[in-house]
Amino acid sequence: MLLPGATLGVLGGGQLGRMFAIAARTMGYRVVVLDPDFTSPAGQMADEHLCADYRDPNALQRMAETCDAVTTEWENVPAESLAFLSARCPVAPSPDCLAVAQDRLSEKTRAREFGCETAPFANIEDSGDLVHAWSVIGAPALLKTRRLGYDGKGQVRVNSLDELVAAHEQLGSVPCLLEGFLPLEREVSVVLARNAQGEIAVFPVAENQHRNGILDISIVPARVPEAVAAKARDMASRIAHGLNYVGVLAVEFFVLKDGRIVFNEMAPRPHNSGHYTLDATVCDQFQQQVRALAGLPLGDTRLLSPVVMVNLLGDVWTHGPRWLELLKHPGIHLHLYGKAEARPGRKMGHYNCLAPTVEAALELAMSTRAAIGITD
């Protein structure tokens, strides 16, 4: 058990690492960040920023010597870097868990092993598998790269074999999955924490809406029957236990029109759809990340208020952000990530809208979203 005064390391310097660093330092820990960007959001908040490549042997040795435990804000850190660190200090989540989440075939296969239903899919190792995959899945379908796809990247909708062939070439002819479409009613996610003692704490289920493949808003509590929410929490917990997972884990599900819950994907780290916890739960997802990494008892995940989280992308900066439209509302909490450059589609921040009811929170979110120039 690591108590305040210990040093925690994080691989990755983006906004998730930044919020981890803030939580850790608030709780009395020192923080070391390894990230090659000297302007990294997490590096701004760290006690020490190792500005180097993730494979840099000197930086990794420094982290191993300095840190009492290491986590990551990004699942696609080089495997050899994780292996180096895990041989010298505790690393959570483990390299094995990260490896599962790095590959869509692995995560869907493991999810099925733990009793979760998935969309129908066919594996494509190379172009020789395209015809068979199409015969299994058919139209309409979604071609997804097995690795490195996020926020709508690395996936193409296809409606014919010819389109599949062209899409596979467009994606670089890398290993892919071809997934069948399902009759979706909505999408939800579960964020939970699990520590090395096997204790699990699950946050309230979020209902997520996307725009151009990127999360737009999260509504909490999700507007689904309690039986559906309970099933999602149970499935996410089974995955965490089955993987012997330590850390914060996010699991995304499809809710079908017939009420079934289908596993979509998981993220072995805090998640965009869990940002509502920063203002609306007793303990937030980054405090839980610190607690799980340090081997502490997990915090209280109780929802204190209905809340809607709104993502702020770089598009909002095109004509200058109108922050007063948000800050004049006492129920809105603004979080900006300290990124040096705003680009269209880049996550620059978010805000949480708290209100007595989920309907009022959603109304506040949608009205202010329009007032600052976010358009559908």
VMD Tcl script that draws the C-alpha trace (Angstrom):
set ca {
  {0.00 0.00 0.00}
  {1.54 3.31 -1.15}
  {0.66 6.29 1.01}
  {0.94 10.02 0.25}
  {4.56 10.98 -0.25}
  {5.16 8.08 -2.65}
  {5.91 8.75 -6.32}
  {3.54 7.62 -9.04}
  {4.48 7.52 -12.72}
  {2.28 7.82 -15.77}
  {3.13 6.94 -19.37}
  {1.48 9.48 -21.62}
  {1.06 13.22 -21.35}
  {-2.45 13.95 -22.62}
  {-5.51 15.17 -20.77}
  {-6.10 11.86 -18.98}
  {-2.56 11.97 -17.62}
  {-3.10 15.60 -16.65}
  {-6.21 14.81 -14.62}
  {-4.45 11.82 -13.02}
  {-1.55 14.09 -12.05}
  {-3.91 16.66 -10.54}
  {-5.70 13.98 -8.51}
  {-2.44 12.39 -7.35}
  {-0.82 15.66 -6.31}
  {-4.01 16.76 -4.54}
  {-3.86 13.50 -2.58}
  {-0.22 14.12 -1.62}
  {1.71 12.01 -4.13}
  {4.60 13.03 -6.34}
  {4.06 12.49 -10.07}
  {6.49 11.68 -12.88}
  {5.24 11.87 -16.48}
  {6.97 10.32 -19.49}
  {5.89 11.94 -22.76}
  {7.85 13.23 -25.78}
  {5.87 16.49 -26.09}
  {7.44 19.30 -24.06}
  {4.03 21.07 -24.04}
  {2.12 18.00 -22.85}
  {-0.91 18.74 -20.64}
  {0.17 16.15 -18.05}
  {3.76 17.38 -18.03}
  {2.50 20.82 -16.96}
  {1.10 19.28 -13.76}
  {3.88 16.82 -12.93}
  {6.65 17.10 -10.36}
  {8.96 15.78 -13.08}
  {8.37 15.59 -16.82}
  {10.63 13.16 -18.66}
  {10.43 14.67 -22.12}
  {11.58 11.70 -24.16}
  {10.38 8.94 -26.44}
  {8.46 6.11 -24.76}
  {11.29 3.73 -25.74}
  {14.10 5.93 -24.47}
  {16.21 3.66 -22.20}
  {17.49 6.48 -19.99}
  {14.01 7.89 -19.41}
  {12.60 4.43 -18.66}
  {15.45 3.73 -16.24}
  {14.81 7.07 -14.53}
  {11.12 6.25 -14.19}
  {11.88 2.79 -12.82}
  {14.28 4.21 -10.24}
  {12.06 7.12 -9.22}
  {8.53 5.70 -9.22}
  {6.96 3.43 -6.64}
  {4.31 2.39 -9.18}
  {3.46 3.27 -12.80}
  {0.23 3.54 -14.77}
  {-0.68 4.71 -18.26}
  {-3.19 7.07 -19.77}
  {-2.91 5.41 -23.18}
  {-3.24 1.73 -23.99}
  {-0.94 1.79 -27.03}
  {2.33 2.52 -25.25}
  {5.12 0.28 -26.61}
  {4.96 -3.23 -25.17}
  {8.70 -3.35 -24.60}
  {8.54 -0.20 -22.44}
  {5.85 -1.74 -20.25}
  {7.82 -4.97 -19.99}
  {10.93 -3.04 -18.91}
  {9.03 -1.14 -16.21}
  {6.96 -4.07 -14.96}
  {10.18 -6.01 -14.26}
  {11.36 -3.21 -11.98}
  {8.26 -1.72 -10.29}
  {4.51 -2.36 -10.07}
  {2.64 -1.46 -13.27}
  {-1.16 -1.24 -13.33}
  {-2.97 -2.12 -15.49}
  {-0.66 -5.03 -16.27}
  {1.01 -5.39 -19.67}
  {-1.20 -8.46 -20.28}
  {-4.40 -6.44 -19.75}
  {-3.14 -3.67 -21.99}
  {-2.30 -6.22 -24.70}
  {-5.91 -7.46 -24.68}
  {-7.27 -3.93 -25.05}
  {-4.82 -3.05 -27.84}
  {-6.38 -5.54 -30.25}
  {-10.08 -5.59 -31.11}
  {-9.97 -9.32 -31.87}
  {-8.46 -10.07 -28.46}
  {-10.87 -7.91 -26.50}
  {-13.97 -9.25 -28.23}
  {-12.76 -12.84 -27.89}
  {-12.06 -12.37 -24.18}
  {-15.39 -10.59 -23.65}
  {-17.17 -13.60 -25.12}
  {-15.19 -15.88 -22.79}
  {-16.57 -13.89 -19.85}
  {-20.16 -14.32 -21.05}
  {-20.65 -11.07 -22.95}
  {-22.47 -10.97 -26.26}
  {-20.76 -9.08 -29.11}
  {-21.74 -7.98 -32.59}
  {-21.06 -10.63 -35.24}
  {-17.52 -10.22 -36.57}
  {-15.00 -11.86 -38.88}
  {-11.24 -11.57 -38.58}
  {-9.22 -10.27 -41.54}
  {-5.49 -10.89 -41.33}
  {-4.81 -9.89 -44.93}
  {-6.59 -9.38 -48.26}
  {-6.95 -13.13 -48.69}
  {-9.59 -13.14 -45.93}
  {-11.86 -10.50 -47.46}
  {-14.14 -12.76 -49.49}
  {-14.71 -15.16 -46.60}
  {-15.34 -12.31 -44.15}
  {-17.90 -10.80 -46.50}
  {-19.67 -14.13 -46.89}
  {-19.94 -14.40 -43.10}
  {-21.03 -10.84 -42.27}
  {-22.54 -9.28 -45.40}
  {-24.08 -5.82 -45.75}
  {-24.17 -3.43 -44.06}
  {-20.91 -3.81 -42.17}
  {-18.18 -1.79 -40.54}
  {-14.52 -2.49 -41.28}
  {-12.31 -1.62 -38.28}
  {-8.57 -1.82 -37.87}
  {-7.71 -4.22 -35.07}
  {-5.26 -1.75 -33.53}
  {-4.97 2.00 -32.97}
  {-8.52 2.98 -33.92}
  {-10.24 5.58 -31.69}
  {-12.71 8.48 -31.97}
  {-14.08 7.11 -35.23}
  {-10.65 6.70 -36.81}
  {-9.62 3.44 -38.44}
  {-13.10 2.37 -39.51}
  {-15.12 2.50 -42.73}
  {-18.73 1.52 -43.45}
  {-19.05 -0.87 -46.39}
  {-22.05 -2.15 -48.33}
  {-20.48 -4.46 -50.90}
  {-17.47 -6.69 -51.42}
  {-15.95 -4.11 -53.78}
  {-16.31 -1.44 -51.08}
  {-14.72 -3.80 -48.57}
  {-11.70 -4.37 -50.82}
  {-11.28 -0.62 -51.35}
  {-11.74 0.14 -47.64}
  {-9.15 -2.44 -46.63}
  {-6.63 -0.82 -48.98}
  {-7.62 2.62 -47.64}
  {-6.84 1.43 -44.10}
  {-3.40 0.24 -45.17}
  {-4.26 -3.47 -45.63}
  {-3.58 -4.01 -41.92}
  {-5.35 -6.70 -39.83}
  {-8.98 -5.72 -39.37}
  {-12.35 -6.91 -38.10}
  {-15.49 -6.82 -40.21}
  {-18.45 -6.21 -37.91}
  {-22.13 -6.56 -38.66}
  {-24.55 -3.76 -37.84}
  {-27.03 -4.19 -35.02}
  {-30.43 -2.51 -34.36}
  {-29.18 -0.03 -31.76}
  {-31.41 1.76 -29.31}
  {-28.56 3.64 -27.60}
  {-24.98 3.33 -26.38}
  {-23.90 3.21 -22.76}
  {-20.63 2.84 -20.88}
  {-19.52 1.61 -17.50}
  {-16.45 3.01 -15.75}
  {-15.18 1.02 -12.78}
  {-12.11 0.60 -10.64}
  {-10.60 -2.62 -9.33}
  {-7.68 -2.88 -6.92}
  {-5.19 -5.68 -6.37}
  {-7.31 -7.06 -3.54}
  {-10.14 -7.72 -6.01}
  {-12.38 -4.95 -4.69}
  {-14.52 -3.32 -7.41}
  {-16.27 0.05 -7.34}
  {-18.59 0.83 -10.26}
  {-19.66 4.32 -11.29}
  {-23.21 5.05 -12.50}
  {-23.87 4.01 -16.10}
  {-23.49 6.79 -18.69}
  {-25.55 7.15 -21.85}
  {-23.36 8.36 -24.71}
  {-24.11 10.23 -27.91}
  {-21.46 10.65 -30.61}
  {-20.91 13.13 -33.41}
  {-18.59 12.29 -36.32}
  {-17.35 9.27 -34.39}
  {-16.30 11.36 -31.35}
  {-18.13 11.41 -28.03}
  {-20.34 14.50 -27.91}
  {-22.30 14.20 -24.66}
  {-22.68 11.74 -21.78}
  {-25.95 11.65 -19.85}
  {-25.93 10.34 -16.27}
  {-27.84 8.47 -15.07}
  {-28.37 6.71 -18.39}
  {-31.97 6.70 -19.53}
  {-32.34 2.93 -19.52}
  {-34.30 0.54 -17.29}
  {-32.50 -0.42 -14.10}
  {-32.33 -4.03 -15.28}
  {-30.34 -2.90 -18.33}
  {-28.01 -0.75 -16.23}
  {-27.50 -3.63 -13.78}
  {-26.65 -6.00 -16.64}
  {-24.08 -3.54 -17.99}
  {-22.48 -3.14 -14.56}
  {-22.37 -6.91 -14.11}
  {-20.81 -7.54 -17.52}
  {-18.13 -4.89 -16.97}
  {-17.35 -6.34 -13.54}
  {-17.04 -9.84 -14.99}
  {-14.51 -8.58 -17.52}
  {-12.47 -6.83 -14.81}
  {-12.46 -9.91 -12.57}
  {-11.76 -12.25 -15.49}
  {-8.70 -10.25 -16.56}
  {-7.53 -9.84 -12.95}
  {-7.53 -6.17 -13.84}
  {-6.06 -3.47 -11.58}
  {-6.86 0.16 -12.31}
  {-9.71 2.08 -13.92}
  {-11.50 0.29 -16.76}
  {-14.15 1.62 -19.14}
  {-16.43 -0.74 -21.06}
  {-18.72 0.44 -23.86}
  {-21.94 -1.40 -24.67}
  {-24.66 -1.25 -27.28}
  {-28.24 -1.42 -26.00}
  {-30.31 -3.09 -28.70}
  {-33.95 -2.34 -29.45}
  {-34.94 -5.69 -27.95}
  {-33.22 -4.73 -24.67}
  {-30.12 -6.92 -25.07}
  {-26.71 -5.58 -24.01}
  {-23.82 -6.12 -26.43}
  {-20.14 -5.52 -25.68}
  {-18.50 -3.00 -28.02}
  {-15.01 -2.23 -26.70}
  {-13.04 -1.44 -23.58}
  {-10.42 1.09 -22.55}
  {-7.87 0.16 -19.86}
  {-7.78 3.65 -18.34}
  {-10.08 6.50 -17.33}
  {-12.48 7.39 -20.10}
  {-14.02 10.43 -21.73}
  {-17.48 9.20 -20.71}
  {-16.32 9.15 -17.08}
  {-15.40 12.84 -16.95}
  {-18.76 13.60 -15.34}
  {-17.36 12.03 -12.16}
  {-15.07 15.04 -11.65}
  {-18.05 17.04 -10.40}
  {-20.96 14.67 -9.86}
  {-19.73 11.72 -7.76}
  {-18.18 11.45 -4.31}
  {-14.90 10.09 -5.70}
  {-13.95 10.73 -9.33}
  {-12.38 8.31 -11.81}
  {-8.89 9.81 -11.47}
  {-8.92 9.59 -7.68}
  {-9.92 5.96 -8.16}
  {-7.01 5.48 -10.55}
  {-4.65 6.76 -7.85}
  {-6.29 4.56 -5.21}
  {-6.14 1.41 -7.35}
  {-2.51 2.03 -8.34}
  {-1.52 2.73 -4.74}
  {-3.33 -0.36 -3.42}
  {-5.74 1.72 -1.32}
  {-9.39 0.96 -0.56}
  {-11.55 2.33 -3.38}
  {-13.64 5.46 -3.03}
  {-17.39 6.05 -2.98}
  {-18.93 6.15 -6.48}
  {-22.30 7.58 -5.41}
  {-23.91 10.04 -7.84}
  {-24.48 13.38 -6.10}
  {-26.44 15.01 -8.91}
  {-27.79 14.23 -12.37}
  {-25.23 15.46 -14.87}
  {-24.54 15.84 -18.58}
  {-20.95 16.08 -19.85}
  {-20.30 18.01 -23.06}
  {-17.03 17.59 -24.99}
  {-15.23 20.69 -26.23}
  {-13.41 20.11 -29.52}
  {-11.02 22.45 -31.28}
  {-13.80 23.56 -33.62}
  {-15.12 25.79 -30.80}
  {-11.89 27.83 -31.02}
  {-12.51 28.77 -34.68}
  {-14.24 32.04 -33.77}
  {-12.95 32.32 -30.21}
  {-14.51 30.43 -27.30}
  {-17.44 32.20 -25.62}
  {-16.69 31.05 -22.08}
  {-19.13 33.48 -20.44}
  {-21.99 31.52 -22.01}
  {-20.90 28.63 -19.79}
  {-19.54 30.36 -16.70}
  {-22.65 32.47 -16.10}
  {-24.47 29.25 -15.14}
  {-23.78 28.20 -11.52}
  {-24.42 24.54 -12.34}
  {-21.74 24.32 -15.04}
  {-18.16 23.24 -14.31}
  {-15.58 23.94 -17.05}
  {-12.47 21.81 -17.52}
  {-9.80 22.85 -20.06}
  {-6.84 20.61 -20.85}
  {-4.02 23.09 -21.43}
  {-3.27 21.98 -24.98}
  {-1.06 24.33 -26.95}
  {-2.96 24.16 -30.23}
  {-6.66 23.87 -31.01}
  {-7.50 21.82 -34.10}
  {-10.87 20.71 -35.47}
  {-11.84 17.40 -33.89}
  {-9.18 17.64 -31.16}
  {-10.43 17.26 -27.59}
  {-9.59 20.50 -25.83}
  {-11.81 20.29 -22.76}
  {-15.26 19.48 -21.48}
  {-17.89 20.88 -19.18}
  {-20.32 19.24 -16.79}
  {-23.89 20.45 -16.36}
  {-25.43 19.60 -12.97}
  {-29.15 20.01 -12.29}
  {-31.87 18.56 -10.05}
  {-33.10 16.24 -12.83}
  {-31.45 14.57 -15.79}
  {-33.93 16.34 -18.07}
  {-32.91 19.76 -16.72}
  {-29.21 18.88 -17.00}
  {-29.70 17.81 -20.62}
  {-31.63 20.99 -21.44}
  {-28.83 23.10 -19.94}
  {-26.21 21.13 -21.84}
  {-27.93 21.45 -25.19}
  {-28.75 25.16 -24.83}
  {-25.20 26.10 -23.81}
  {-23.72 23.79 -26.43}
  {-25.56 25.80 -29.09}
  {-24.66 29.13 -27.44}
  {-20.93 28.47 -27.75}
  {-21.21 27.45 -31.39}
  {-21.38 23.64 -31.34}
  {-23.63 22.63 -34.21}
  {-24.97 19.23 -35.28}
}
mol new
graphics top color blue
foreach p $ca { graphics top sphere $p radius 0.5 }
foreach p [lrange $ca 0 end-1] q [lrange $ca 1 end] { graphics top cylinder $p $q radius 0.2 }
display resetview
